[in-house]
């Protein structure tokens, strides 16, 4: 598949391979590491439900902070040669934070460093997504964006497998398999992930050139806030296509982000064996790889909004299926359903947004895009936390997300009928 890509497109796709390693760790082993530190009878430790709620609250904190920073950093990065600087800085800080997380020994320190790392990771994605207008042409955006998610899913399995081996050999599944301490296993897992993330990012740092930009002005930073305000006003009053798409995106991506962030919490709350969950999550990566490639192929002949609608309907069904979850097999079926649409709904949303915004202001617009993206994850995680703290089941919490997909379907249909403003 890489043969169809230019050198710059290939380098851009590779960053998905790099950052997806951290994504995979965040939705699998990181919740396990956190709960191993947090749950227990000792002073300062928590019970299982409280630990799940605190973890969801931490995710919510990240999403709110990133939503605030995104438009500001994006608007500044739209100036000539600034985007690479911001991107490189956020990646470097994210990698450092990832490695440091492995050395933490208390759940408080773990969650603080995790929150900071996730902020830098999420910020890097704002700049990365906005690079799409620079690395390819409009006709290829759906395809290139889909390749990013596809290869990200399959590539992330390499460092994750090494991290999982370290977890197993540190007694994570059975004490009889322990060759070194759990702390050493945790250090290895985060170090492998951080180093992979950095190495696979280097080609993009080398190849990327900012083609679309706005000219620098005096006191540019001071003018950022008024500029963002003007853009938001324009979207709210004139650019209805962008407005209704962002509302739709806010609604349906809520369920997507929440399910990704809480997939291990779903299994552990149901009392399912950890090894079985991890095996199914690895299988999901392969399914997501195939699903993203299928939608990349379909994007060459099918309308982007039509394909997004298919993904929304698929996720709606997944949420309702969560009501029946009892066994590991049920969990596997749920994971398979998520894998079919997970990468495609994100990649198609990214490329569709790139098509309907001004290319020279892509950083600012993707910062606003992230408000809706990360803000939605905030609501989803808050729903999980609220249901759990109220004594409800994880099944009901996940099923309740179906309403967001239903409303998202309605609003993207409205957005599709609006005209593009440039």
PAPA-575644 format. One record per residue (C-alpha): residue number from 1; residue in one letter; chain; x, y negated, z. Coordinates in nm, 4 decimals. Example, Ala and Ser with C-alpha at 12.3 -4.5 7.8 and 13.67 -1.06 7.14 Angstrom:
<pts>
PT, 1, A, A, 1.2300, 0.4500, 0.7800
PT, 2, S, A, 1.3670, 0.1060, 0.7140
</pts>
This chain:
<pts>
PT, 1, X, A, 0.0000, 0.0000, 0.0000
PT, 2, X, A, 0.2925, -0.2375, 0.0673
PT, 3, X, A, 0.3817, -0.2161, -0.3039
PT, 4, X, A, 0.0802, -0.4341, -0.3824
PT, 5, X, A, 0.2050, -0.7140, -0.1564
PT, 6, X, A, 0.4523, -0.9947, -0.2165
PT, 7, X, A, 0.7516, -1.0288, 0.0143
PT, 8, X, A, 0.5816, -1.3062, 0.2126
PT, 9, X, A, 0.2510, -1.1180, 0.2328
PT, 10, X, A, 0.4371, -0.8100, 0.3546
PT, 11, X, A, 0.6147, -1.0102, 0.6258
PT, 12, X, A, 0.2804, -1.1569, 0.7359
PT, 13, X, A, 0.1204, -0.8112, 0.7524
PT, 14, X, A, 0.4117, -0.6852, 0.9627
PT, 15, X, A, 0.3258, -0.9276, 1.2433
PT, 16, X, A, -0.0021, -0.7419, 1.2832
PT, 17, X, A, 0.2088, -0.4282, 1.3235
PT, 18, X, A, 0.4117, -0.6048, 1.5928
PT, 19, X, A, 0.1406, -0.7712, 1.8004
PT, 20, X, A, -0.0915, -0.4687, 1.7727
PT, 21, X, A, 0.1556, -0.2738, 1.9863
PT, 22, X, A, 0.0777, -0.5088, 2.2739
PT, 23, X, A, -0.2940, -0.4930, 2.1944
PT, 24, X, A, -0.2825, -0.1136, 2.2178
PT, 25, X, A, -0.0995, -0.1286, 2.5510
PT, 26, X, A, -0.3480, -0.3872, 2.6816
PT, 27, X, A, -0.6531, -0.1749, 2.6041
PT, 28, X, A, -0.5073, 0.1543, 2.7293
PT, 29, X, A, -0.2195, 0.1727, 2.9776
PT, 30, X, A, -0.2281, -0.1808, 3.1211
PT, 31, X, A, -0.5651, -0.1274, 3.2974
PT, 32, X, A, -0.4302, 0.2029, 3.4311
PT, 33, X, A, -0.1098, 0.0398, 3.5597
PT, 34, X, A, -0.3169, -0.2361, 3.7199
PT, 35, X, A, -0.5559, 0.0021, 3.8932
PT, 36, X, A, -0.2680, 0.2189, 4.0157
PT, 37, X, A, -0.1310, -0.0879, 4.1930
PT, 38, X, A, -0.4650, -0.2378, 4.2996
PT, 39, X, A, -0.6772, 0.0557, 4.4188
PT, 40, X, A, -0.5994, 0.2078, 4.7548
PT, 41, X, A, -0.6558, 0.2001, 5.1314
PT, 42, X, A, -0.3621, -0.0232, 5.2178
PT, 43, X, A, -0.4067, -0.3877, 5.3256
PT, 44, X, A, -0.4456, -0.6098, 5.0203
PT, 45, X, A, -0.5611, -0.3263, 4.7959
PT, 46, X, A, -0.9095, -0.2970, 4.6408
PT, 47, X, A, -1.1833, -0.0455, 4.5740
PT, 48, X, A, -1.2485, 0.0743, 4.2175
PT, 49, X, A, -1.5460, -0.1504, 4.1293
PT, 50, X, A, -1.3766, -0.4618, 4.2674
PT, 51, X, A, -1.0575, -0.3837, 4.0732
PT, 52, X, A, -1.2607, -0.3496, 3.7503
PT, 53, X, A, -1.4337, -0.6815, 3.8207
PT, 54, X, A, -1.1044, -0.8607, 3.8972
PT, 55, X, A, -0.9501, -0.7271, 3.5772
PT, 56, X, A, -1.2465, -0.8546, 3.3734
PT, 57, X, A, -1.2220, -1.1935, 3.5472
PT, 58, X, A, -0.8510, -1.2121, 3.4543
PT, 59, X, A, -0.9409, -1.1531, 3.0898
PT, 60, X, A, -1.2016, -1.4283, 3.1160
PT, 61, X, A, -0.9422, -1.6712, 3.2556
PT, 62, X, A, -0.7125, -1.5980, 2.9612
PT, 63, X, A, -0.9835, -1.6565, 2.7051
PT, 64, X, A, -1.0904, -1.9901, 2.8547
PT, 65, X, A, -0.7317, -2.1226, 2.8668
PT, 66, X, A, -0.6589, -2.0114, 2.5094
PT, 67, X, A, -0.9857, -2.1634, 2.3896
PT, 68, X, A, -0.8775, -2.4994, 2.5350
PT, 69, X, A, -0.5189, -2.4872, 2.4048
PT, 70, X, A, -0.5982, -2.3500, 2.0581
PT, 71, X, A, -0.7306, -2.6621, 1.8807
PT, 72, X, A, -0.4663, -2.8870, 2.0395
PT, 73, X, A, -0.1711, -2.6691, 1.9409
PT, 74, X, A, -0.3288, -2.5955, 1.6024
PT, 75, X, A, -0.3760, -2.9633, 1.5159
PT, 76, X, A, -0.0138, -3.0433, 1.6046
PT, 77, X, A, 0.1097, -2.7381, 1.4119
PT, 78, X, A, -0.0667, -2.8581, 1.0952
PT, 79, X, A, 0.2085, -3.1178, 1.0556
PT, 80, X, A, 0.4938, -3.0282, 0.8225
PT, 81, X, A, 0.7284, -2.7509, 0.9453
PT, 82, X, A, 0.5634, -2.7375, 1.2890
PT, 83, X, A, 0.3669, -2.4162, 1.2524
PT, 84, X, A, 0.6728, -2.1895, 1.2481
PT, 85, X, A, 0.8145, -2.3619, 1.5575
PT, 86, X, A, 0.4939, -2.3131, 1.7574
PT, 87, X, A, 0.4513, -1.9567, 1.6349
PT, 88, X, A, 0.8104, -1.8561, 1.7163
PT, 89, X, A, 0.7915, -2.0128, 2.0635
PT, 90, X, A, 0.4661, -1.8382, 2.1564
PT, 91, X, A, 0.5982, -1.5030, 2.0325
PT, 92, X, A, 0.9235, -1.5411, 2.2286
PT, 93, X, A, 0.7423, -1.6272, 2.5521
PT, 94, X, A, 0.4940, -1.3449, 2.4973
PT, 95, X, A, 0.7700, -1.0884, 2.4469
PT, 96, X, A, 0.9553, -1.2078, 2.7578
PT, 97, X, A, 0.6340, -1.1894, 2.9616
PT, 98, X, A, 0.5601, -0.8408, 2.8310
PT, 99, X, A, 0.8979, -0.7100, 2.9445
PT, 100, X, A, 0.8754, -0.8844, 3.2849
PT, 101, X, A, 0.5332, -0.7277, 3.3514
PT, 102, X, A, 0.6991, -0.3876, 3.3708
PT, 103, X, A, 0.9073, -0.4988, 3.6688
PT, 104, X, A, 0.6163, -0.6188, 3.8868
PT, 105, X, A, 0.5437, -0.4144, 4.1995
PT, 106, X, A, 0.2188, -0.5674, 4.3348
PT, 107, X, A, -0.1203, -0.5989, 4.1666
PT, 108, X, A, -0.1262, -0.9758, 4.2261
PT, 109, X, A, 0.2094, -1.0307, 4.0518
PT, 110, X, A, 0.1077, -0.7863, 3.7769
PT, 111, X, A, -0.2161, -0.9683, 3.6950
PT, 112, X, A, -0.0526, -1.3143, 3.7042
PT, 113, X, A, 0.2241, -1.2168, 3.4606
PT, 114, X, A, -0.0271, -1.0294, 3.2465
PT, 115, X, A, -0.2485, -1.3394, 3.2226
PT, 116, X, A, 0.0471, -1.5586, 3.1177
PT, 117, X, A, 0.1657, -1.3029, 2.8607
PT, 118, X, A, -0.1839, -1.2653, 2.7159
PT, 119, X, A, -0.2078, -1.6444, 2.6807
PT, 120, X, A, 0.1138, -1.6606, 2.4754
PT, 121, X, A, 0.0096, -1.3536, 2.2753
PT, 122, X, A, -0.3312, -1.5033, 2.1959
PT, 123, X, A, -0.1820, -1.8418, 2.1072
PT, 124, X, A, 0.0576, -1.6775, 1.8624
PT, 125, X, A, -0.2437, -1.5253, 1.6860
PT, 126, X, A, -0.3967, -1.8718, 1.6355
PT, 127, X, A, -0.0883, -1.9808, 1.4395
PT, 128, X, A, -0.0584, -1.6439, 1.2671
PT, 129, X, A, -0.4177, -1.6441, 1.1434
PT, 130, X, A, -0.3819, -1.9984, 1.0112
PT, 131, X, A, -0.0766, -1.8896, 0.8076
PT, 132, X, A, -0.2999, -1.6852, 0.5764
PT, 133, X, A, -0.3624, -1.9901, 0.3545
PT, 134, X, A, 0.0138, -2.0270, 0.3084
PT, 135, X, A, 0.1114, -1.6660, 0.2412
PT, 136, X, A, -0.1473, -1.5697, -0.0233
PT, 137, X, A, -0.4118, -1.7025, -0.2634
PT, 138, X, A, -0.7857, -1.7187, -0.1954
PT, 139, X, A, -0.8677, -1.4250, -0.4246
PT, 140, X, A, -0.6430, -1.1934, -0.2191
PT, 141, X, A, -0.7292, -1.3125, 0.1315
PT, 142, X, A, -0.9804, -1.0359, 0.2132
PT, 143, X, A, -0.7405, -0.7677, 0.0927
PT, 144, X, A, -0.4262, -0.9044, 0.2622
PT, 145, X, A, -0.6115, -0.9735, 0.5877
PT, 146, X, A, -0.7488, -0.6182, 0.5890
PT, 147, X, A, -0.4018, -0.4736, 0.5256
PT, 148, X, A, -0.2785, -0.6622, 0.8319
PT, 149, X, A, -0.5293, -0.4946, 1.0606
PT, 150, X, A, -0.4907, -0.1565, 0.8880
PT, 151, X, A, -0.1135, -0.1342, 0.9233
PT, 152, X, A, -0.1342, -0.2927, 1.2673
PT, 153, X, A, -0.3477, -0.0046, 1.3906
PT, 154, X, A, -0.1277, 0.2708, 1.2534
PT, 155, X, A, 0.2014, 0.0936, 1.3340
PT, 156, X, A, 0.1063, 0.0325, 1.6963
PT, 157, X, A, 0.0924, 0.4083, 1.7520
PT, 158, X, A, 0.4743, 0.4314, 1.7358
PT, 159, X, A, 0.5682, 0.2176, 2.0409
PT, 160, X, A, 0.2521, 0.3270, 2.2214
PT, 161, X, A, 0.3472, 0.6941, 2.1836
PT, 162, X, A, 0.6867, 0.6171, 2.3398
PT, 163, X, A, 0.5178, 0.4243, 2.6217
PT, 164, X, A, 0.2765, 0.7131, 2.6750
PT, 165, X, A, 0.5616, 0.9653, 2.6910
PT, 166, X, A, 0.7305, 0.7485, 2.9560
PT, 167, X, A, 0.3993, 0.7349, 3.1476
PT, 168, X, A, 0.3621, 1.1147, 3.1353
PT, 169, X, A, 0.7237, 1.1770, 3.2394
PT, 170, X, A, 0.6777, 0.9420, 3.5357
PT, 171, X, A, 0.4018, 1.1650, 3.6722
PT, 172, X, A, 0.1118, 0.9700, 3.5260
PT, 173, X, A, -0.0853, 1.2845, 3.4488
PT, 174, X, A, 0.0723, 1.5455, 3.6768
PT, 175, X, A, 0.3317, 1.5041, 3.9490
PT, 176, X, A, 0.4930, 1.8301, 3.8323
PT, 177, X, A, 0.5925, 1.6521, 3.5078
PT, 178, X, A, 0.7701, 1.3684, 3.6896
PT, 179, X, A, 1.1287, 1.3149, 3.5704
PT, 180, X, A, 1.1549, 0.9585, 3.6999
PT, 181, X, A, 0.9502, 0.7202, 3.9152
PT, 182, X, A, 0.6236, 0.5565, 3.8026
PT, 183, X, A, 0.7955, 0.2176, 3.8264
PT, 184, X, A, 1.0647, 0.3278, 3.5775
PT, 185, X, A, 0.7958, 0.4651, 3.3457
PT, 186, X, A, 0.6141, 0.1305, 3.3595
PT, 187, X, A, 0.9349, -0.0601, 3.2843
PT, 188, X, A, 1.0076, 0.1607, 2.9824
PT, 189, X, A, 0.6527, 0.1231, 2.8470
PT, 190, X, A, 0.6543, -0.2563, 2.8569
PT, 191, X, A, 1.0157, -0.2852, 2.7339
PT, 192, X, A, 0.9541, -0.0631, 2.4299
PT, 193, X, A, 0.6412, -0.2625, 2.3451
PT, 194, X, A, 0.8126, -0.6007, 2.3821
PT, 195, X, A, 1.1172, -0.5050, 2.1770
PT, 196, X, A, 0.8979, -0.3573, 1.8990
PT, 197, X, A, 0.6842, -0.6729, 1.8978
PT, 198, X, A, 0.9946, -0.8906, 1.8552
PT, 199, X, A, 1.1740, -0.6833, 1.5899
PT, 200, X, A, 0.8712, -0.6446, 1.3625
PT, 201, X, A, 0.8051, -1.0217, 1.3856
PT, 202, X, A, 1.1501, -1.1251, 1.2571
PT, 203, X, A, 1.0654, -1.0877, 0.8824
PT, 204, X, A, 0.7777, -1.3375, 0.9118
PT, 205, X, A, 0.9917, -1.5856, 1.1046
PT, 206, X, A, 1.2488, -1.5599, 0.8253
PT, 207, X, A, 1.0139, -1.5683, 0.5232
PT, 208, X, A, 0.7323, -1.8029, 0.6253
PT, 209, X, A, 0.7164, -2.1490, 0.4690
PT, 210, X, A, 0.4371, -2.3921, 0.5503
PT, 211, X, A, 0.2864, -2.4914, 0.2161
PT, 212, X, A, -0.0325, -2.6604, 0.3358
PT, 213, X, A, 0.0121, -2.9378, 0.5897
PT, 214, X, A, -0.0811, -3.2939, 0.6826
PT, 215, X, A, 0.1774, -3.5695, 0.6794
PT, 216, X, A, 0.3258, -3.6659, 1.0134
PT, 217, X, A, 0.2032, -3.9912, 1.1659
PT, 218, X, A, 0.3334, -4.2195, 1.4357
PT, 219, X, A, 0.2021, -4.1163, 1.7754
PT, 220, X, A, 0.0654, -3.7992, 1.6129
PT, 221, X, A, 0.0274, -3.6176, 1.9441
PT, 222, X, A, -0.1726, -3.9039, 2.0924
PT, 223, X, A, -0.4058, -3.8934, 1.7928
PT, 224, X, A, -0.4674, -3.5204, 1.8169
PT, 225, X, A, -0.7660, -3.5454, 2.0492
PT, 226, X, A, -0.9488, -3.8028, 1.8366
PT, 227, X, A, -0.8703, -3.5964, 1.5275
PT, 228, X, A, -1.0136, -3.2817, 1.6859
PT, 229, X, A, -1.3183, -3.4791, 1.7953
PT, 230, X, A, -1.3686, -3.6018, 1.4397
PT, 231, X, A, -1.3409, -3.2485, 1.3002
PT, 232, X, A, -1.5866, -3.1097, 1.5550
PT, 233, X, A, -1.8306, -3.3904, 1.4708
PT, 234, X, A, -1.7937, -3.3159, 1.0998
PT, 235, X, A, -1.8641, -2.9456, 1.1550
PT, 236, X, A, -2.1613, -3.0166, 1.3802
PT, 237, X, A, -2.3270, -3.2749, 1.1547
PT, 238, X, A, -2.2179, -3.2039, 0.7973
PT, 239, X, A, -2.0363, -2.8744, 0.7414
PT, 240, X, A, -2.3246, -2.6372, 0.8115
PT, 241, X, A, -2.1542, -2.3368, 0.6538
PT, 242, X, A, -1.8656, -2.3532, 0.9008
PT, 243, X, A, -2.1017, -2.4354, 1.1876
PT, 244, X, A, -2.3380, -2.1426, 1.1370
PT, 245, X, A, -2.0505, -1.9042, 1.0673
PT, 246, X, A, -1.8804, -2.0041, 1.3940
PT, 247, X, A, -2.2039, -1.9483, 1.5869
PT, 248, X, A, -2.2442, -1.6066, 1.4237
PT, 249, X, A, -1.8792, -1.5231, 1.4892
PT, 250, X, A, -1.9097, -1.6307, 1.8523
PT, 251, X, A, -2.2022, -1.3939, 1.8975
PT, 252, X, A, -2.0840, -1.0768, 1.7255
PT, 253, X, A, -1.7162, -1.0977, 1.8181
PT, 254, X, A, -1.8254, -1.1067, 2.1839
PT, 255, X, A, -1.9070, -0.7370, 2.1741
PT, 256, X, A, -1.5981, -0.6514, 1.9726
PT, 257, X, A, -1.3537, -0.8185, 2.2100
PT, 258, X, A, -1.5279, -0.6912, 2.5210
PT, 259, X, A, -1.5300, -0.3299, 2.4048
PT, 260, X, A, -1.1615, -0.3490, 2.3052
PT, 261, X, A, -1.0583, -0.5022, 2.6391
PT, 262, X, A, -1.2677, -0.2643, 2.8506
PT, 263, X, A, -1.2492, 0.0674, 2.6648
PT, 264, X, A, -1.0380, 0.2369, 2.9339
PT, 265, X, A, -1.2549, 0.0864, 3.2082
PT, 266, X, A, -1.5551, 0.2499, 3.0396
PT, 267, X, A, -1.3921, 0.5930, 3.0548
PT, 268, X, A, -1.2520, 0.5625, 3.4063
PT, 269, X, A, -1.5851, 0.4380, 3.5435
PT, 270, X, A, -1.7481, 0.7483, 3.3946
PT, 271, X, A, -1.4853, 0.9649, 3.5656
PT, 272, X, A, -1.3381, 1.0935, 3.2378
PT, 273, X, A, -0.9845, 1.2415, 3.2277
PT, 274, X, A, -0.7188, 0.9842, 3.1396
PT, 275, X, A, -0.5329, 1.2063, 2.8929
PT, 276, X, A, -0.8503, 1.2702, 2.6943
PT, 277, X, A, -0.9274, 0.8990, 2.6761
PT, 278, X, A, -0.5787, 0.8165, 2.5520
PT, 279, X, A, -0.5904, 1.0900, 2.2874
PT, 280, X, A, -0.9192, 0.9546, 2.1561
PT, 281, X, A, -0.7792, 0.6000, 2.1577
PT, 282, X, A, -0.4853, 0.7136, 1.9452
PT, 283, X, A, -0.7294, 0.8859, 1.7106
PT, 284, X, A, -0.9279, 0.5623, 1.6971
PT, 285, X, A, -0.6183, 0.3824, 1.5660
PT, 286, X, A, -0.6029, 0.6258, 1.2743
PT, 287, X, A, -0.9767, 0.5838, 1.2079
PT, 288, X, A, -0.9384, 0.2039, 1.2238
PT, 289, X, A, -0.6455, 0.2250, 0.9798
PT, 290, X, A, -0.8566, 0.4195, 0.7307
PT, 291, X, A, -1.1624, 0.1991, 0.7887
PT, 292, X, A, -0.9660, -0.1209, 0.7265
PT, 293, X, A, -0.8223, 0.0179, 0.4018
PT, 294, X, A, -1.1687, 0.1219, 0.2843
PT, 295, X, A, -1.3056, -0.2271, 0.3480
PT, 296, X, A, -0.9951, -0.3796, 0.1839
PT, 297, X, A, -1.0814, -0.1831, -0.1291
PT, 298, X, A, -1.4494, -0.2758, -0.1070
PT, 299, X, A, -1.3597, -0.6449, -0.0675
PT, 300, X, A, -1.2292, -0.6480, -0.4244
PT, 301, X, A, -1.5811, -0.5961, -0.5612
PT, 302, X, A, -1.8241, -0.6659, -0.2749
PT, 303, X, A, -1.9288, -0.9933, -0.1134
PT, 304, X, A, -1.7448, -1.0675, 0.2122
PT, 305, X, A, -2.0584, -1.1565, 0.4082
PT, 306, X, A, -2.2281, -0.8364, 0.2955
PT, 307, X, A, -1.9359, -0.6343, 0.4323
PT, 308, X, A, -1.9377, -0.8274, 0.7615
PT, 309, X, A, -2.3092, -0.7488, 0.7977
PT, 310, X, A, -2.2365, -0.3765, 0.7572
PT, 311, X, A, -1.9809, -0.3991, 1.0390
PT, 312, X, A, -2.2254, -0.5874, 1.2637
PT, 313, X, A, -2.4925, -0.3203, 1.2142
PT, 314, X, A, -2.2341, -0.0513, 1.2917
PT, 315, X, A, -2.1389, -0.2193, 1.6195
PT, 316, X, A, -2.5045, -0.2676, 1.7132
PT, 317, X, A, -2.5514, 0.1093, 1.6855
PT, 318, X, A, -2.2354, 0.1721, 1.8901
PT, 319, X, A, -2.3662, -0.0452, 2.1759
PT, 320, X, A, -2.6977, 0.1393, 2.1891
PT, 321, X, A, -2.5158, 0.4730, 2.1795
PT, 322, X, A, -2.3308, 0.3686, 2.4968
PT, 323, X, A, -2.6529, 0.4330, 2.6913
PT, 324, X, A, -2.6027, 0.8077, 2.6338
PT, 325, X, A, -2.2381, 0.8226, 2.7431
PT, 326, X, A, -2.1690, 1.1031, 2.9893
PT, 327, X, A, -1.8905, 1.3284, 2.8638
PT, 328, X, A, -1.5483, 1.2950, 2.7054
PT, 329, X, A, -1.7013, 1.4054, 2.3735
PT, 330, X, A, -1.9514, 1.1182, 2.3985
PT, 331, X, A, -1.6594, 0.8830, 2.4614
PT, 332, X, A, -1.4832, 1.0221, 2.1539
PT, 333, X, A, -1.7893, 0.9644, 1.9346
PT, 334, X, A, -1.8133, 0.6083, 2.0660
PT, 335, X, A, -1.4432, 0.5532, 1.9924
PT, 336, X, A, -1.4871, 0.6881, 1.6393
PT, 337, X, A, -1.7741, 0.4466, 1.5772
PT, 338, X, A, -1.5692, 0.1545, 1.7054
PT, 339, X, A, -1.2727, 0.2557, 1.4881
PT, 340, X, A, -1.4806, 0.2557, 1.1713
PT, 341, X, A, -1.5552, -0.1165, 1.1992
PT, 342, X, A, -1.3100, -0.2651, 1.4502
PT, 343, X, A, -1.0379, -0.3874, 1.2150
PT, 344, X, A, -1.2682, -0.4683, 0.9268
PT, 345, X, A, -1.5023, -0.7033, 1.1124
PT, 346, X, A, -1.2024, -0.8999, 1.2425
PT, 347, X, A, -1.0050, -0.9099, 0.9179
PT, 348, X, A, -1.3045, -1.0050, 0.7034
PT, 349, X, A, -1.4052, -1.2772, 0.9497
PT, 350, X, A, -1.0513, -1.4177, 0.9404
PT, 351, X, A, -1.0303, -1.4226, 0.5609
PT, 352, X, A, -1.3847, -1.5569, 0.5167
PT, 353, X, A, -1.3109, -1.8453, 0.7530
PT, 354, X, A, -0.9877, -1.9191, 0.5623
PT, 355, X, A, -1.1897, -1.9564, 0.2427
PT, 356, X, A, -1.4401, -2.2090, 0.3782
PT, 357, X, A, -1.2015, -2.4491, 0.5584
PT, 358, X, A, -0.9517, -2.7118, 0.4291
PT, 359, X, A, -0.6178, -2.5308, 0.3846
PT, 360, X, A, -0.4107, -2.8281, 0.5049
PT, 361, X, A, -0.5969, -2.8308, 0.8373
PT, 362, X, A, -0.5971, -2.4531, 0.8895
PT, 363, X, A, -0.4133, -2.4703, 1.2231
PT, 364, X, A, -0.6693, -2.7085, 1.3720
PT, 365, X, A, -0.9631, -2.5147, 1.2310
PT, 366, X, A, -0.8274, -2.1824, 1.3536
PT, 367, X, A, -0.7812, -2.3414, 1.6945
PT, 368, X, A, -1.1525, -2.4186, 1.6898
PT, 369, X, A, -1.2155, -2.0666, 1.5549
PT, 370, X, A, -1.0363, -1.9332, 1.8615
PT, 371, X, A, -1.2654, -2.1293, 2.0930
PT, 372, X, A, -1.5536, -1.9274, 1.9528
PT, 373, X, A, -1.3526, -1.6067, 1.9437
PT, 374, X, A, -1.2004, -1.6227, 2.2906
PT, 375, X, A, -1.5031, -1.7954, 2.4407
PT, 376, X, A, -1.7164, -1.5058, 2.3261
PT, 377, X, A, -1.4830, -1.2538, 2.4904
PT, 378, X, A, -1.5171, -1.4590, 2.8067
PT, 379, X, A, -1.8934, -1.4058, 2.8079
PT, 380, X, A, -1.8629, -1.0364, 2.7322
PT, 381, X, A, -1.6138, -0.9752, 3.0100
PT, 382, X, A, -1.8285, -1.1823, 3.2441
PT, 383, X, A, -2.1248, -0.9573, 3.1582
PT, 384, X, A, -1.9203, -0.6458, 3.2427
PT, 385, X, A, -1.8072, -0.8012, 3.5720
PT, 386, X, A, -2.1595, -0.9176, 3.6646
PT, 387, X, A, -2.3209, -0.5806, 3.5946
PT, 388, X, A, -2.0525, -0.3944, 3.7906
PT, 389, X, A, -2.0662, -0.6301, 4.0882
PT, 390, X, A, -2.4458, -0.5974, 4.0890
PT, 391, X, A, -2.4111, -0.2199, 4.1117
PT, 392, X, A, -2.5117, -0.1442, 3.7522
PT, 393, X, A, -2.3594, 0.1255, 3.5339
PT, 394, X, A, -2.0979, 0.0717, 3.2631
PT, 395, X, A, -2.3487, 0.2214, 3.0159
PT, 396, X, A, -2.5963, -0.0609, 3.0740
PT, 397, X, A, -2.3196, -0.3220, 3.0611
PT, 398, X, A, -2.2004, -0.2084, 2.7169
PT, 399, X, A, -2.5524, -0.1599, 2.5786
PT, 400, X, A, -2.6454, -0.5154, 2.6792
PT, 401, X, A, -2.3914, -0.6437, 2.4262
PT, 402, X, A, -2.6179, -0.5285, 2.1397
PT, 403, X, A, -2.8147, -0.8531, 2.1614
PT, 404, X, A, -2.5046, -1.0489, 2.0591
PT, 405, X, A, -2.4680, -0.8414, 1.7422
PT, 406, X, A, -2.8353, -0.8832, 1.6549
PT, 407, X, A, -2.8149, -1.2610, 1.6862
PT, 408, X, A, -2.4817, -1.2682, 1.5022
PT, 409, X, A, -2.6432, -1.0921, 1.2065
PT, 410, X, A, -2.9134, -1.3602, 1.1894
PT, 411, X, A, -2.6728, -1.6549, 1.2009
PT, 412, X, A, -2.4273, -1.5205, 0.9448
PT, 413, X, A, -2.7198, -1.4750, 0.7063
PT, 414, X, A, -2.8007, -1.8433, 0.7598
PT, 415, X, A, -2.4344, -1.9424, 0.7080
PT, 416, X, A, -2.4197, -1.7524, 0.3803
PT, 417, X, A, -2.6906, -1.9770, 0.2344
PT, 418, X, A, -2.4997, -2.2999, 0.3049
PT, 419, X, A, -2.2617, -2.4802, 0.0650
PT, 420, X, A, -1.8842, -2.4999, 0.1164
PT, 421, X, A, -1.7511, -2.8480, 0.2041
PT, 422, X, A, -1.3907, -2.9307, 0.1291
</pts>
